[in-house]
Amino acid sequence: MRKQTIMLFAATCFTVFAPTKAQEQWTLNRCLEHARENNIQIQKSRISEEEGKITLWQNKGALFPSLSFSGNESVGVRPFQQSTAMVHGDQVTMTSNKFTEQGSYGLNANWTVWNGGINHKNIKAQELQNQITELSTQQSELSIQEQIAQLYVQIMYSAEAKKVNEQLAETAKSQYERGQQMLKHGQMSKADVAQLEAQWRSAEYDIVNSETQVLNFKRQLKSLLELPLDTPFDVTGTAPSDEQVLVPIPSAQSIYEQALKSRPEIRSAELSIDAADMNIDIAKRGYYPTIGLSASAGDSHYSASNDNFGKQMKTNLNMSAGVNLSVPIFDNRRNKSSLEKAKLQKVNSQLDLQDKKNTLASTIENYWLNANSNQQRYLSARTKVQSAQTSYELLDAQFKNGLKNIVELRQGHDNLVSAKQDELQSKYTTLLNMQLLKFYSGENINL
């Protein structure tokens, strides 16, 4: 009774919350394309790429001179003085005005001619960093694709498991109806009929449970695709054939060697070592002198002057130019600390590359082991299902003729359910891991 109540409640909830709109069919390729364009993590990675391009232009701009203008206008008030001597530049002016106004203007230019080549190295370092950022975006895309493939296969598996459960539930219902007829004729006890009903209700509960799993996996897939809650969504695909599941599996070593050439996380780690070398070179150049050029032009005027505005601007115009030389002698260990940190960063980058290679090898080996073991399990499970199906059909026929009891029938039913579950699980697990092995070797996922 408790199981019937749970099943009825679950079925009611599913009816209430089931979408009223027609479900839109999504293929795997459509899911992958949509995720590339709309996934938030991927979009953030692309923003980082744009920021890197801006920084690169900024570093290139450091090669050119800078030019700035400054101006100042001020008003002075001396309410209690009769006469004031005002010093303005190299002029001394006597004035009796309580209010005075003055202005100054300047144009300044600076150019770092040579700073040990740091500016050029900064450009190359940023170009490396931009490549690393682009590879990070590719890695995000591949990670999302991998997650989508896993969820997609889970949905296909759960959907096919639901169909199997529906077939078993139909058989269990037929047996229950047969048991009721036998009860009317005194050929079966109420206890046995109750067990048949429990078997039927359990099979229906398994259907609801399979449907719940399908909906949960679809929810996770919608989340990866950044689809709104009310978006009609369903996946479509073809159940894998035996040929797809039983194709020969390449060796883990050959897949690993291909992955080392194609995976963006490996290339990114290798470029990080190059970037660390570049940072070491930049840090060494901090010991070099810096040569710069500077130039300026200035002008001013003052209301207390006897000259008019035009004459003041002409008289006060001044210009200058110079060469600047800066030689680091003692810099409180700034350059040495930067160099030591850059060397440590290179060691860290080398360790990071080795760690990513180890992780990649472990991931591929895990997929390879799962693919091989489940492929063998699938071969065994197919034979087991055929045997369990034949045995259950014989038990069902014998039960209807009163030659087998309810215990033997339920045992045969449980054996068939277990065999079919093993077959489905090994089939889809093999398919998923084989596709992921192809994916890591640089091929597209094809389901």
Secondary structure per residue as TSV (DSSP state, phi and psi in degrees):
chain	resnum	aa	ss	phi	psi
A	1	M	-	360.0	-40.9
A	2	R	H	-62.7	-41.7
A	3	K	H	-67.2	-36.5
A	4	Q	H	-64.0	-40.2
A	5	T	H	-64.2	-44.2
A	6	I	H	-62.1	-42.7
A	7	M	H	-64.8	-41.5
A	8	L	H	-65.0	-40.5
A	9	F	H	-64.8	-43.2
A	10	A	H	-64.8	-42.1
A	11	A	H	-64.8	-37.1
A	12	T	H	-65.7	-44.3
A	13	C	H	-60.8	-41.5
A	14	F	H	-64.2	-37.5
A	15	T	H	-67.4	-40.3
A	16	V	H	-68.3	-44.6
A	17	F	H	-93.8	-0.2
A	18	A	S	-65.1	139.2
A	19	P	-	-65.2	140.0
A	20	T	-	-86.9	-21.2
A	21	K	S	-78.1	156.0
A	22	A	-	-65.7	134.6
A	23	Q	-	-73.6	128.6
A	24	E	-	-85.5	133.3
A	25	Q	E	-85.5	128.8
A	26	W	E	-118.0	123.1
A	27	T	-	-82.3	168.4
A	28	L	H	-62.7	-43.0
A	29	N	H	-63.1	-37.4
A	30	R	H	-66.6	-40.1
A	31	C	H	-60.3	-44.8
A	32	L	H	-65.4	-43.1
A	33	E	H	-65.7	-41.6
A	34	H	H	-64.3	-40.0
A	35	A	H	-65.4	-39.0
A	36	R	H	-60.0	-34.0
A	37	E	H	-89.8	-26.7
A	38	N	H	-121.3	-13.2
A	39	N	-	-63.7	133.0
A	40	I	H	-64.3	-41.3
A	41	Q	H	-62.1	-40.1
A	42	I	H	-67.4	-40.4
A	43	Q	H	-63.3	-38.5
A	44	K	H	-63.7	-39.1
A	45	S	H	-63.7	-37.6
A	46	R	H	-68.9	-33.5
A	47	I	H	-63.7	-39.7
A	48	S	H	-61.9	-36.0
A	49	E	H	-61.8	-44.3
A	50	E	H	-64.7	-38.7
A	51	E	H	-62.5	-38.5
A	52	G	H	-63.8	-38.3
A	53	K	H	-65.4	-38.8
A	54	I	H	-64.5	-43.1
A	55	T	H	-62.6	-36.2
A	56	L	H	-63.2	-43.8
A	57	W	H	-64.5	-35.4
A	58	Q	H	-63.8	-42.9
A	59	N	H	-65.2	-37.1
A	60	K	H	-66.5	-34.1
A	61	G	H	-64.5	-24.3
A	62	A	T	-67.4	-14.0
A	63	L	T	-76.0	-16.9
A	64	F	S	-102.7	160.7
A	65	P	-	-66.8	157.8
A	66	S	E	-109.1	148.6
A	67	L	E	-138.1	130.7
A	68	S	E	-139.3	153.3
A	69	F	E	-121.5	141.1
A	70	S	E	-133.9	145.8
A	71	G	E	-145.6	150.9
A	72	N	E	-144.1	131.3
A	73	E	E	-125.5	129.4
A	74	S	E	-139.8	156.6
A	75	V	E	-124.4	133.3
A	76	G	E	-114.4	147.1
A	77	V	E	-130.9	126.4
A	78	R	-	-129.3	83.0
A	79	P	T	-70.6	-21.9
A	80	F	T	-110.3	6.5
A	81	Q	-	-104.8	136.2
A	82	Q	S	-80.6	-40.7
A	83	S	-	-142.9	137.2
A	84	T	E	-132.2	135.8
A	85	A	E	-92.3	116.6
A	86	M	E	-108.1	129.9
A	87	V	E	-99.4	121.3
A	88	H	E	-134.1	103.0
A	89	G	T	69.7	-123.9
A	90	D	T	-102.6	19.0
A	91	Q	E	-115.8	143.4
A	92	V	E	-115.2	122.0
A	93	T	E	-124.1	134.3
A	94	M	E	-94.7	132.8
A	95	T	E	-144.9	147.7
A	96	S	-	-107.8	3.0
A	97	N	-	-72.4	132.9
A	98	K	S	-74.9	-28.9
A	99	F	E	-110.7	127.8
A	100	T	E	-129.4	153.7
A	101	E	E	-134.4	139.0
A	102	Q	E	-144.6	156.1
A	103	G	E	-145.6	148.7
A	104	S	E	-139.4	149.0
A	105	Y	E	-141.4	143.4
A	106	G	E	-144.8	146.3
A	107	L	E	-125.4	121.7
A	108	N	E	-124.7	137.8
A	109	A	E	-129.8	139.0
A	110	N	E	-138.2	144.8
A	111	W	E	-146.3	121.0
A	112	T	E	-82.6	104.9
A	113	V	E	-72.9	-42.9
A	114	W	E	-154.1	127.1
A	115	N	S	-130.4	41.2
A	116	G	T	81.2	10.9
A	117	G	T	81.6	12.2
A	118	I	H	-63.4	-40.8
A	119	N	H	-60.3	-43.5
A	120	H	H	-66.4	-39.4
A	121	K	H	-66.7	-35.1
A	122	N	H	-62.6	-35.4
A	123	I	H	-65.0	-46.0
A	124	K	H	-65.4	-37.9
A	125	A	H	-64.3	-39.7
A	126	Q	H	-70.4	-34.2
A	127	E	H	-62.5	-40.9
A	128	L	H	-62.3	-43.7
A	129	Q	H	-63.7	-36.4
A	130	N	H	-65.0	-38.4
A	131	Q	H	-63.7	-40.3
A	132	I	H	-63.7	-40.1
A	133	T	H	-65.4	-40.6
A	134	E	H	-62.2	-40.9
A	135	L	H	-66.4	-33.6
A	136	S	H	-63.4	-38.8
A	137	T	H	-63.6	-43.8
A	138	Q	H	-60.9	-39.6
A	139	Q	H	-64.2	-40.1
A	140	S	H	-62.2	-42.0
A	141	E	H	-63.0	-43.7
A	142	L	H	-65.8	-39.2
A	143	S	H	-62.9	-43.1
A	144	I	H	-64.7	-41.7
A	145	Q	H	-61.1	-40.9
A	146	E	H	-62.9	-44.4
A	147	Q	H	-64.5	-39.7
A	148	I	H	-63.4	-43.6
A	149	A	H	-61.2	-42.6
A	150	Q	H	-62.4	-45.5
A	151	L	H	-67.7	-37.3
A	152	Y	H	-61.8	-44.8
A	153	V	H	-66.2	-38.1
A	154	Q	H	-61.8	-39.6
A	155	I	H	-65.4	-45.0
A	156	M	H	-62.4	-42.1
A	157	Y	H	-62.9	-47.8
A	158	S	H	-65.0	-36.9
A	159	A	H	-65.2	-41.0
A	160	E	H	-71.9	-34.1
A	161	A	H	-63.9	-35.8
A	162	K	H	-63.1	-41.4
A	163	K	H	-62.3	-40.7
A	164	V	H	-62.6	-44.3
A	165	N	H	-63.3	-34.5
A	166	E	H	-65.9	-40.2
A	167	Q	H	-64.9	-43.4
A	168	L	H	-65.9	-36.7
A	169	A	H	-66.4	-37.5
A	170	E	H	-63.8	-41.9
A	171	T	H	-64.9	-43.1
A	172	A	H	-63.1	-37.4
A	173	K	H	-65.2	-42.4
A	174	S	H	-62.0	-40.1
A	175	Q	H	-66.0	-37.4
A	176	Y	H	-65.3	-43.5
A	177	E	H	-64.5	-38.0
A	178	R	H	-64.1	-39.4
A	179	G	H	-63.6	-36.5
A	180	Q	H	-64.5	-40.4
A	181	Q	H	-63.3	-42.4
A	182	M	H	-66.4	-32.9
A	183	L	H	-65.1	-39.4
A	184	K	H	-63.5	-31.0
A	185	H	T	-95.8	8.0
A	186	G	T	74.2	19.4
A	187	Q	S	-95.4	-3.3
A	188	M	S	-150.3	147.2
A	189	S	-	-83.8	161.7
A	190	K	H	-63.1	-33.6
A	191	A	H	-63.6	-40.7
A	192	D	H	-68.2	-39.1
A	193	V	H	-63.5	-38.3
A	194	A	H	-63.6	-36.9
A	195	Q	H	-67.0	-37.7
A	196	L	H	-64.6	-39.3
A	197	E	H	-66.6	-40.0
A	198	A	H	-63.0	-37.7
A	199	Q	H	-64.9	-40.4
A	200	W	H	-66.0	-47.0
A	201	R	H	-64.6	-35.3
A	202	S	H	-64.4	-39.4
A	203	A	H	-65.3	-38.9
A	204	E	H	-67.1	-37.0
A	205	Y	H	-63.1	-38.4
A	206	D	H	-62.3	-34.0
A	207	I	H	-63.7	-47.7
A	208	V	H	-62.8	-39.0
A	209	N	H	-64.6	-41.0
A	210	S	H	-64.3	-40.7
A	211	E	H	-64.5	-38.4
A	212	T	H	-63.1	-40.8
A	213	Q	H	-63.3	-41.8
A	214	V	H	-60.3	-46.5
A	215	L	H	-63.6	-37.6
A	216	N	H	-66.9	-43.2
A	217	F	H	-66.6	-35.8
A	218	K	H	-65.0	-38.7
A	219	R	H	-60.9	-44.1
A	220	Q	H	-64.2	-38.2
A	221	L	H	-68.1	-40.4
A	222	K	H	-61.2	-36.5
A	223	S	H	-64.3	-42.4
A	224	L	H	-64.7	-32.7
A	225	L	T	-84.6	-3.1
A	226	E	T	59.2	39.9
A	227	L	-	-89.8	142.1
A	228	P	-	-62.3	160.2
A	229	L	T	-60.2	-38.0
A	230	D	T	-89.2	10.6
A	231	T	-	-74.5	122.1
A	232	P	-	-61.4	131.8
A	233	F	-	-149.8	131.9
A	234	D	E	-156.6	154.3
A	235	V	E	-105.1	153.6
A	236	T	-	-131.4	143.3
A	237	G	-	-174.2	166.6
A	238	T	-	-102.5	133.8
A	239	A	-	-59.3	137.4
A	240	P	-	-65.2	143.2
A	241	S	-	-87.1	168.1
A	242	D	H	-61.8	-33.6
A	243	E	H	-63.4	-38.0
A	244	Q	H	-67.0	-36.3
A	245	V	H	-82.6	-27.5
A	246	L	S	-105.2	12.9
A	247	V	S	-67.7	152.1
A	248	P	-	-61.2	143.4
A	249	I	-	-101.0	126.0
A	250	P	-	-62.1	162.7
A	251	S	-	-69.9	150.7
A	252	A	H	-62.5	-35.0
A	253	Q	H	-65.2	-42.7
A	254	S	H	-65.7	-37.9
A	255	I	H	-67.5	-40.1
A	256	Y	H	-63.3	-41.6
A	257	E	H	-64.3	-38.4
A	258	Q	H	-67.3	-39.2
A	259	A	H	-65.1	-35.8
A	260	L	H	-61.3	-28.3
A	261	K	H	-86.5	-25.2
A	262	S	H	-112.5	-23.1
A	263	R	-	-73.1	130.0
A	264	P	H	-66.7	-29.1
A	265	E	H	-67.0	-30.5
A	266	I	H	-72.8	-46.1
A	267	R	H	-62.6	-38.4
A	268	S	H	-63.0	-42.6
A	269	A	H	-65.8	-36.4
A	270	E	H	-66.9	-40.6
A	271	L	H	-67.6	-29.4
A	272	S	H	-64.1	-33.7
A	273	I	H	-67.0	-42.5
A	274	D	H	-60.9	-40.6
A	275	A	H	-64.9	-36.9
A	276	A	H	-64.9	-39.7
A	277	D	H	-61.5	-39.9
A	278	M	H	-64.4	-40.6
A	279	N	H	-66.5	-33.7
A	280	I	H	-63.9	-43.9
A	281	D	H	-62.2	-42.4
A	282	I	H	-63.6	-41.7
A	283	A	H	-63.7	-38.0
A	284	K	H	-63.9	-35.0
A	285	R	G	-72.8	-7.3
A	286	G	G	-67.2	-17.8
A	287	Y	G	-81.5	-12.2
A	288	Y	S	-79.8	153.6
A	289	P	-	-70.9	162.6
A	290	T	E	-119.9	132.8
A	291	I	E	-117.1	131.2
A	292	G	E	-139.8	158.3
A	293	L	E	-115.2	144.7
A	294	S	E	-139.8	150.7
A	295	A	E	-150.6	147.8
A	296	S	E	-149.1	155.8
A	297	A	E	-139.7	134.2
A	298	G	E	-137.5	159.9
A	299	D	E	-156.2	160.4
A	300	S	E	-158.5	165.7
A	301	H	E	-148.4	161.1
A	302	Y	E	-146.9	130.5
A	303	S	T	-67.5	-23.9
A	304	A	T	-80.2	-8.3
A	305	S	S	-71.1	150.3
A	306	N	S	-75.8	-17.7
A	307	D	S	-82.7	153.4
A	308	N	-	-77.2	174.0
A	309	F	H	-59.1	-47.2
A	310	G	H	-61.8	-43.6
A	311	K	H	-67.9	-37.3
A	312	Q	H	-62.9	-44.8
A	313	M	H	-63.1	-33.7
A	314	K	H	-73.6	-42.4
A	315	T	H	-71.3	-38.6
A	316	N	H	-86.2	-4.1
A	317	L	-	-60.6	129.1
A	318	N	E	-139.3	146.7
A	319	M	E	-136.9	151.8
A	320	S	E	-151.1	157.8
A	321	A	E	-148.0	150.7
A	322	G	E	-158.9	165.1
A	323	V	E	-113.9	132.3
A	324	N	E	-111.7	134.6
A	325	L	E	-127.6	126.4
A	326	S	E	-126.0	121.5
A	327	V	-	-117.6	116.6
A	328	P	-	-70.1	123.1
A	329	I	S	-111.3	-54.0
A	330	F	-	-137.5	114.5
A	331	D	-	-119.8	27.0
A	332	N	T	57.6	37.2
A	333	R	T	66.8	17.6
A	334	R	H	-64.0	-49.3
A	335	N	H	-66.1	-41.9
A	336	K	H	-64.8	-40.8
A	337	S	H	-65.1	-40.7
A	338	S	H	-62.5	-39.7
A	339	L	H	-66.9	-43.9
A	340	E	H	-64.6	-40.1
A	341	K	H	-65.8	-38.5
A	342	A	H	-64.1	-38.5
A	343	K	H	-66.9	-40.8
A	344	L	H	-64.6	-36.4
A	345	Q	H	-63.9	-34.9
A	346	K	H	-66.1	-43.4
A	347	V	H	-60.3	-41.3
A	348	N	H	-64.2	-39.2
A	349	S	H	-65.7	-38.4
A	350	Q	H	-64.5	-41.6
A	351	L	H	-65.9	-37.7
A	352	D	H	-64.1	-39.5
A	353	L	H	-62.6	-45.7
A	354	Q	H	-63.9	-38.2
A	355	D	H	-64.1	-41.4
A	356	K	H	-68.4	-35.3
A	357	K	H	-64.9	-41.7
A	358	N	H	-64.4	-42.9
A	359	T	H	-62.9	-42.7
A	360	L	H	-62.3	-44.2
A	361	A	H	-62.4	-42.6
A	362	S	H	-65.1	-41.8
A	363	T	H	-63.4	-45.9
A	364	I	H	-65.3	-42.5
A	365	E	H	-62.1	-39.4
A	366	N	H	-63.8	-45.7
A	367	Y	H	-63.4	-38.9
A	368	W	H	-65.9	-44.3
A	369	L	H	-62.9	-43.1
A	370	N	H	-64.0	-41.0
A	371	A	H	-64.4	-46.3
A	372	N	H	-67.8	-47.9
A	373	S	H	-64.9	-40.6
A	374	N	H	-74.7	-26.5
A	375	Q	H	-64.4	-42.4
A	376	Q	H	-67.4	-38.5
A	377	R	H	-63.3	-37.1
A	378	Y	H	-65.7	-40.8
A	379	L	H	-59.7	-43.2
A	380	S	H	-69.5	-39.8
A	381	A	H	-65.2	-35.9
A	382	R	H	-60.4	-45.3
A	383	T	H	-65.2	-40.3
A	384	K	H	-63.7	-39.3
A	385	V	H	-66.2	-43.8
A	386	Q	H	-59.9	-43.3
A	387	S	H	-66.6	-44.9
A	388	A	H	-66.9	-35.7
A	389	Q	H	-66.3	-46.0
A	390	T	H	-61.5	-44.9
A	391	S	H	-62.8	-40.9
A	392	Y	H	-69.8	-37.8
A	393	E	H	-63.5	-39.4
A	394	L	H	-66.3	-43.1
A	395	L	H	-61.5	-40.2
A	396	D	H	-63.8	-43.9
A	397	A	H	-64.9	-41.8
A	398	Q	H	-68.1	-34.7
A	399	F	H	-66.2	-41.4
A	400	K	H	-64.6	-26.4
A	401	N	T	-94.1	5.8
A	402	G	T	78.0	16.5
A	403	L	S	-93.9	-14.7
A	404	K	S	-128.4	147.3
A	405	N	-	-91.8	176.5
A	406	I	H	-67.0	-32.7
A	407	V	H	-64.6	-44.2
A	408	E	H	-66.3	-36.9
A	409	L	H	-65.3	-45.3
A	410	R	H	-66.6	-35.2
A	411	Q	H	-64.9	-40.9
A	412	G	H	-64.7	-38.0
A	413	H	H	-64.2	-45.3
A	414	D	H	-63.4	-38.5
A	415	N	H	-63.9	-40.4
A	416	L	H	-67.3	-42.5
A	417	V	H	-60.2	-46.8
A	418	S	H	-61.9	-42.5
A	419	A	H	-64.7	-42.7
A	420	K	H	-68.6	-37.7
A	421	Q	H	-63.1	-43.0
A	422	D	H	-62.6	-39.6
A	423	E	H	-64.6	-47.8
A	424	L	H	-64.0	-45.4
A	425	Q	H	-62.9	-47.4
A	426	S	H	-66.4	-34.5
A	427	K	H	-64.5	-51.1
A	428	Y	H	-77.0	-30.1
A	429	T	H	-66.5	-40.3
A	430	T	H	-62.6	-46.6
A	431	L	H	-59.1	-47.9
A	432	L	H	-62.0	-47.8
A	433	N	H	-69.3	-33.2
A	434	M	H	-67.0	-40.8
A	435	Q	H	-66.6	-37.7
A	436	L	H	-68.7	-33.7
A	437	L	H	-64.4	-42.1
A	438	K	H	-62.5	-40.3
A	439	F	H	-61.4	-42.9
A	440	Y	H	-73.5	-20.8
A	441	S	T	-85.3	0.2
A	442	G	T	106.8	1.1
A	443	E	-	-93.1	165.3
A	444	N	-	-82.4	151.3
A	445	I	-	-74.2	132.4
A	446	N	-	-135.9	103.4
A	447	L	-	-117.1	360.0
